[in-house]
Amino acid sequence: MATIAERIKALLDELATDELEERVVEYVIREVNNGRRLTEVLADPYVRNRLSDERIEHVLENPDVVAVLEQQIADSFRTREFGFGD
């Protein structure tokens, strides 16, 4: 059975991770809005040094990240610039 101190530490660790994840979500959204590809942004040391692969998957499930990616896809179809030649 976990002590109260262990429970408090676990809670604080979870809160810190959630805050860190939120900062990464903001970074991903900003960079994608600046025209970078998602795969490129996810490979950045900023992202890789802060989150595990599991947490990165969680970032990709964030509704705000999904919305910005959907917008990028819609813009690609509208402009017919799919970036295949890049």
C-alpha positions as CSV (number, residue, x, y, z in Angstrom):
1,M,0.0,0.0,0.0
2,A,1.4,3.4,-1.0
3,T,2.0,5.9,1.7
4,I,0.5,9.4,1.5
5,A,3.8,10.9,0.5
6,E,4.1,8.4,-2.4
7,R,0.6,9.2,-3.5
8,I,1.2,12.9,-3.4
9,K,4.5,12.5,-5.3
10,A,2.7,10.4,-8.0
11,L,0.0,13.1,-8.3
12,L,2.5,15.9,-8.6
13,D,4.5,13.9,-11.2
14,E,1.3,13.4,-13.2
15,L,0.4,17.1,-13.0
16,A,3.9,18.0,-14.2
17,T,3.7,15.6,-17.1
18,D,0.3,16.9,-18.1
19,E,1.6,20.5,-18.1
20,L,4.7,19.4,-20.1
21,E,2.4,17.6,-22.6
22,E,0.3,20.7,-22.9
23,R,3.4,22.8,-23.8
24,V,4.3,20.2,-26.5
25,V,0.7,20.3,-27.8
26,E,1.0,24.1,-28.2
27,Y,4.4,23.7,-29.9
28,V,3.1,21.1,-32.3
29,I,0.1,23.3,-33.2
30,R,2.3,26.4,-33.7
31,E,4.8,24.6,-35.9
32,V,2.2,22.9,-38.0
33,N,0.4,26.3,-38.4
34,N,3.8,27.7,-39.6
35,G,3.7,25.2,-42.4
36,R,5.9,22.4,-41.0
37,R,5.0,18.8,-41.5
38,L,3.8,16.8,-38.5
39,T,6.4,14.1,-38.9
40,E,9.2,16.8,-38.9
41,V,7.8,18.5,-35.8
42,L,7.4,15.2,-33.9
43,A,11.1,14.4,-34.7
44,D,12.3,17.7,-33.1
45,P,14.5,17.3,-30.1
46,Y,12.1,19.6,-28.3
47,V,9.4,17.0,-28.5
48,R,11.6,13.9,-28.3
49,N,13.5,15.1,-25.2
50,R,10.3,15.8,-23.3
51,L,7.9,13.0,-24.0
52,S,7.9,9.3,-24.4
53,D,6.5,7.7,-27.5
54,E,3.4,6.8,-25.4
55,R,2.9,10.5,-24.4
56,I,3.5,11.6,-28.0
57,E,0.7,9.3,-29.1
58,H,-1.5,11.0,-26.5
59,V,-0.6,14.4,-28.0
60,L,-1.8,13.2,-31.4
61,E,-5.2,12.4,-29.8
62,N,-5.6,15.9,-28.6
63,P,-8.6,17.5,-30.2
64,D,-6.7,20.8,-30.9
65,V,-3.9,18.9,-32.7
66,V,-6.4,16.9,-34.7
67,A,-8.2,20.2,-35.7
68,V,-5.0,21.8,-36.9
69,L,-4.1,18.7,-38.9
70,E,-7.6,18.6,-40.5
71,Q,-7.2,22.3,-41.4
72,Q,-3.8,21.6,-43.0
73,I,-5.3,18.7,-45.0
74,A,-8.2,20.9,-46.1
75,D,-5.9,23.7,-47.2
76,S,-3.8,21.2,-49.2
77,F,-6.9,20.1,-51.1
78,R,-8.0,23.7,-51.6
79,T,-4.7,24.8,-53.0
80,R,-3.8,21.5,-54.6
81,E,-0.4,21.7,-52.9
82,F,0.2,18.3,-51.4
83,G,3.9,18.5,-50.9
84,F,4.7,15.2,-52.6
85,G,7.7,16.7,-54.4
86,D,9.3,18.1,-51.2
